[in-house]
Amino acid sequence: MKMRYIDIRSDTVTLPTQKMREAMYKAEVGDDVYEDDPTVRKLEKLAAEKVGKEAALFVPSGTFGNELALFTHTKRGDEVIVDRNSHIVLHEVGASAVIAGVQLREYISQNGIPDVDEINSLIRDEDIHYPPTTLICLENAHGIGTVVNLEIMKKIEELAHSKGVKIHLDGARIFNAACALGVDAKEIASHVDSVMFCLSKGLAAPVGSILAGTKEFISKARKGRKLMGGGMRQVGFLAAAGIVALEEMVDRLCEDHENADFLAKSLDEIDEIEVQKDRRDINMVFFRFLVKFDDKKFASHMLENGVKINPPEGGEYRFVTNKDVSRQDLEKVVEIVRKFLKKF
């Protein structure tokens, strides 16, 4: 009998629902490069409405969407202001240099929360020696587990637009941020010029992300998508799952947050563990062990007992709840961790 694994490496590991699979099988498709795939058009219309933008574009991945936004908003040699700990800086393989040809000027957020005054200080004045600042990138929800409140986003919006600078939001988990803030995702996206969000994380679609903005921006981005190799032809088969994701999976994300609260509380009751309580806004639990051991042995122990985890980054572990992990599964995870620590 095949072993069932509890996978808490990320919310990217979610499997499509049965309804998604059926929708993919039955999808009406066309050639999306010619813009005649009806299922893609339906997804893009729905996605734009979800975040309150004029238009949207279906893209292969979140990284693709972010880098397409940079490529569309900027010209080569421009400077982009971005958080040092953002996904764009840390986890997109230096693509901003390769694709958009831009220079990144990094600010240091406090647990993912940007400082408006610092961002202001980084916007370049006109000078023969300086590259032009044309874009600010924000991340909400932030990959370190926090959300940015709307007051801060509004202040950055006012600052940027007073200086003729655009704002792009890496909103890979914008619906998680909306759940945590108790607002509609439209309210978050209203403070930025473009937004990318993922269908393939907590929303459980198998593939794809959305880039949204004005009609003019998306028209330009559509050509950039083709240049980047993202013209996907009969991609309505995948877009069909994205439609189900937006129609049925958004509201249940708060359940993942509740499960993460349970997991954080349970792990924090273990003497040898320190949970990062100041980064507990969404479906992620970050923690450190207060005892030393071989991290590979811990990962092996978890896997042998049916739990998939990622190795630590900088000594810190991240467990991520998702639709395929139940409260009972999390109880089992905690018990397996306790069993490992009994050896010390």
C-alpha positions in Angstrom: 0.0 0.0 0.0 1.4 3.4 -1.0 2.3 5.6 2.0 0.4 8.8 2.4 2.7 11.7 3.3 1.8 14.8 5.2 3.5 17.5 3.2 4.2 20.8 5.0 7.0 22.0 2.9 4.9 24.7 1.3 1.4 25.5 0.1 2.7 24.9 -3.5 2.3 21.2 -2.9 -1.5 21.3 -2.9 -3.1 18.8 -5.3 -6.0 19.9 -7.6 -9.5 19.1 -6.4 -11.7 16.6 -8.2 -13.8 19.5 -9.6 -10.6 21.1 -11.0 -9.7 17.8 -12.7 -13.1 17.5 -14.2 -13.1 21.2 -15.4 -9.7 20.6 -17.0 -11.0 17.5 -18.8 -14.0 19.4 -20.2 -12.4 22.7 -20.9 -13.2 24.5 -24.1 -9.9 25.7 -25.6 -8.4 27.7 -28.4 -5.0 29.3 -29.2 -4.3 31.8 -26.4 -1.5 33.6 -28.3 -4.3 34.6 -30.8 -6.4 35.4 -27.7 -9.1 33.0 -28.7 -9.0 30.5 -25.8 -12.4 31.2 -24.1 -11.5 29.5 -20.9 -8.4 31.7 -20.5 -10.4 34.8 -21.3 -12.9 33.8 -18.6 -10.2 33.2 -16.1 -8.5 36.6 -16.8 -11.8 38.5 -16.5 -12.6 36.8 -13.2 -9.0 37.4 -11.9 -9.1 41.1 -12.8 -12.4 41.4 -11.0 -11.1 39.6 -7.9 -8.3 42.2 -7.4 -10.2 45.2 -8.8 -8.0 45.8 -11.9 -9.0 46.6 -15.5 -7.3 43.5 -17.0 -5.3 40.4 -16.2 -3.0 38.0 -17.9 -2.5 34.2 -17.2 1.2 33.4 -16.8 3.1 30.1 -16.0 4.3 31.0 -12.5 4.7 33.6 -9.8 8.3 34.3 -10.6 7.3 34.7 -14.3 4.6 37.2 -13.3 6.9 39.2 -11.1 9.7 39.4 -13.7 7.2 40.2 -16.4 6.0 43.1 -14.3 9.5 44.4 -13.9 10.1 44.0 -17.6 6.9 45.8 -18.5 7.2 48.7 -16.0 10.9 49.5 -16.6 13.5 50.0 -19.2 17.1 48.6 -19.0 19.2 50.5 -16.5 16.3 51.7 -14.4 16.4 51.2 -10.6 13.8 49.2 -8.7 13.3 49.6 -4.9 12.6 46.3 -3.2 12.8 44.6 0.1 16.2 42.8 0.8 14.2 39.8 2.0 11.7 39.7 -0.8 11.0 36.8 -3.1 12.2 38.9 -6.0 15.6 39.3 -4.4 16.1 36.0 -2.7 14.3 33.4 -4.8 14.0 34.4 -8.4 17.5 33.4 -9.6 18.7 37.0 -10.3 16.1 37.2 -13.1 15.6 41.0 -12.7 19.2 41.5 -14.0 18.8 38.9 -16.8 15.3 39.8 -18.1 14.5 43.4 -17.2 18.2 44.5 -17.0 17.4 46.6 -13.9 19.4 47.5 -10.8 17.8 46.6 -7.5 18.1 49.0 -4.6 17.2 47.2 -1.4 15.4 48.5 1.7 15.5 46.6 5.0 12.0 45.8 6.2 11.2 44.9 9.8 9.7 41.4 9.6 8.5 42.2 6.1 7.0 45.6 7.0 8.5 48.4 4.9 9.5 51.8 6.4 8.0 54.6 4.3 10.7 57.1 5.2 13.4 54.6 4.2 11.8 54.0 0.8 11.5 57.8 0.4 15.2 58.1 1.0 16.0 55.6 -1.7 14.1 57.2 -4.5 16.6 58.9 -6.7 16.7 62.6 -7.5 17.4 63.6 -11.1 21.1 63.6 -11.5 23.5 62.7 -14.4 25.2 60.1 -12.1 22.0 58.3 -11.0 19.8 55.7 -12.6 16.1 56.7 -12.6 13.9 55.1 -10.0 10.8 53.9 -11.8 9.4 51.1 -9.7 8.8 50.1 -6.1 8.1 46.4 -5.3 6.1 45.4 -2.3 5.2 41.9 -1.0 1.9 41.1 0.7 1.6 38.6 2.3 5.3 38.5 2.9 7.1 35.2 2.5 8.5 35.5 6.1 4.9 35.1 7.4 3.7 38.7 7.9 1.2 41.0 6.3 1.5 44.7 5.5 -1.5 46.8 6.8 -3.4 49.1 4.4 -2.3 52.3 6.1 1.3 51.6 5.2 0.4 50.6 1.7 -1.6 53.8 1.2 1.4 55.9 2.4 3.7 54.2 0.0 1.2 54.7 -2.8 0.9 58.4 -2.1 4.7 58.7 -1.9 5.4 56.8 -5.1 2.8 58.5 -7.2 3.8 62.0 -5.9 7.2 61.2 -7.5 6.0 59.5 -10.7 7.1 56.0 -9.5 4.9 52.9 -10.2 4.3 50.2 -7.6 4.2 46.4 -8.3 2.9 44.0 -5.6 4.1 40.5 -5.3 0.8 39.3 -4.0 1.6 35.6 -4.4 -0.5 35.1 -1.3 -2.7 38.2 -1.5 -5.8 36.2 -0.5 -4.0 35.0 2.6 -3.2 38.7 3.3 -6.8 39.6 2.8 -7.9 36.9 5.3 -5.4 38.1 7.9 -6.4 41.7 7.5 -10.1 41.0 7.3 -10.5 42.8 4.0 -11.2 42.1 0.4 -8.2 41.5 -1.8 -9.4 44.4 -3.9 -8.6 46.8 -1.0 -5.0 45.6 -0.9 -4.5 45.8 -4.7 -6.1 49.2 -4.9 -2.8 50.7 -3.6 -0.6 49.4 -6.4 -0.4 49.7 -10.2 0.1 46.0 -10.8 -0.3 42.8 -8.8 0.8 39.2 -9.3 -0.9 36.4 -7.4 -0.6 32.6 -7.5 -3.3 30.1 -8.3 -1.0 27.2 -7.6 -0.3 27.8 -3.9 -3.0 27.7 -1.3 -5.7 27.9 -4.0 -4.6 24.5 -5.2 -4.6 24.9 -9.0 -1.9 22.7 -10.6 -0.2 25.5 -12.5 -0.2 29.2 -13.0 -0.3 32.8 -11.7 -2.0 36.0 -12.7 -0.6 39.4 -13.5 -3.2 42.3 -13.3 -3.2 46.0 -13.9 -4.5 48.5 -16.4 -5.6 47.5 -19.9 -2.6 49.4 -21.3 -0.2 47.7 -18.9 -1.6 44.2 -19.6 -1.5 44.8 -23.4 2.2 45.6 -23.1 2.8 42.7 -20.7 1.1 40.3 -23.2 3.8 41.0 -25.7 6.4 40.7 -23.0 5.0 37.3 -22.0 5.4 36.1 -25.6 9.0 37.4 -25.6 9.7 35.5 -22.4 8.4 32.2 -23.9 5.1 32.3 -22.1 2.8 32.0 -25.1 1.1 28.8 -24.0 -1.4 28.0 -26.9 -4.3 25.7 -25.7 -3.7 26.6 -22.1 -7.4 26.7 -21.3 -7.0 23.2 -19.9 -4.9 24.7 -17.1 -6.9 28.0 -16.8 -10.0 25.9 -16.1 -8.5 24.8 -12.8 -7.7 28.4 -12.0 -11.3 29.4 -12.4 -12.3 26.7 -9.9 -9.5 28.0 -7.6 -10.8 31.5 -7.6 -14.5 30.5 -7.3 -14.1 27.9 -4.6 -10.8 28.0 -2.8 -10.3 31.6 -1.7 -12.6 31.6 1.3 -11.2 28.4 2.8 -7.7 29.9 3.2 -8.6 31.2 6.7 -8.9 27.5 7.7 -5.2 27.1 6.9 -4.5 30.1 9.1 -6.4 28.5 12.0 -4.5 25.2 11.5 -1.2 27.2 11.6 -2.3 28.8 14.8 -2.9 25.3 16.3 0.4 24.1 15.0 2.3 27.1 16.3 0.7 26.7 19.8 1.5 23.0 19.9 5.1 23.4 18.9 5.6 26.2 21.3 4.6 24.0 24.1 7.7 21.9 23.4 10.6 23.1 25.6 13.2 22.6 22.9 11.4 24.8 20.4 11.1 28.5 20.0 8.3 29.7 17.6 8.7 33.1 15.9 5.4 34.5 17.3 5.9 37.9 15.6 5.6 36.3 12.2 2.4 34.4 12.6 0.0 36.3 10.3 -0.7 33.6 7.7 -0.4 29.9 7.2 3.3 29.6 8.0 5.0 28.6 11.2 8.7 29.6 11.6 10.6 28.1 14.5 14.1 27.2 15.8 15.3 24.3 17.9 17.1 25.3 21.2 19.1 22.0 21.1 21.7 21.1 18.4 21.5 18.0 16.2 22.1 17.0 12.6 19.4 18.6 10.5 19.6 15.8 8.0 18.8 13.3 10.7 15.7 15.3 11.7 14.5 15.5 8.1 15.1 11.8 7.6 13.2 11.0 10.8 10.2 13.1 9.7 10.2 11.5 6.2 10.4 8.0 7.6 7.4 8.8 9.7 5.4 10.1 6.7 6.1 13.9 6.9 7.8 15.9 4.2 9.6 19.1 5.4 12.2 21.5 4.0 15.7 21.9 5.4 16.2 25.0 7.6 17.3 28.3 6.3 19.7 30.1 8.6 18.8 27.6 11.4 15.1 28.3 11.0 12.4 25.8 10.0 9.2 26.7 8.2 6.1 24.5 8.3 3.3 25.5 6.0 -0.4 24.5 6.4 -2.5 23.9 3.3 -5.8 22.3 2.1 -4.3 18.8 2.1 -3.2 18.9 5.7 -5.9 18.3 8.4 -5.9 19.2 12.1 -5.4 15.5 12.8 -2.3 15.5 10.5 -0.8 18.4 12.4 -1.3 16.5 15.7 0.6 13.7 14.2 3.4 16.1 13.0 3.8 17.4 16.6 4.0 13.9 18.0 6.6 12.9 15.5 8.7 16.0 16.4 8.3 15.1 20.1 9.4 11.6 19.4 12.6 12.8 17.7 13.5 15.1 20.6 13.2 12.3 23.2 16.6 11.2 21.9 18.2 14.3 23.3 
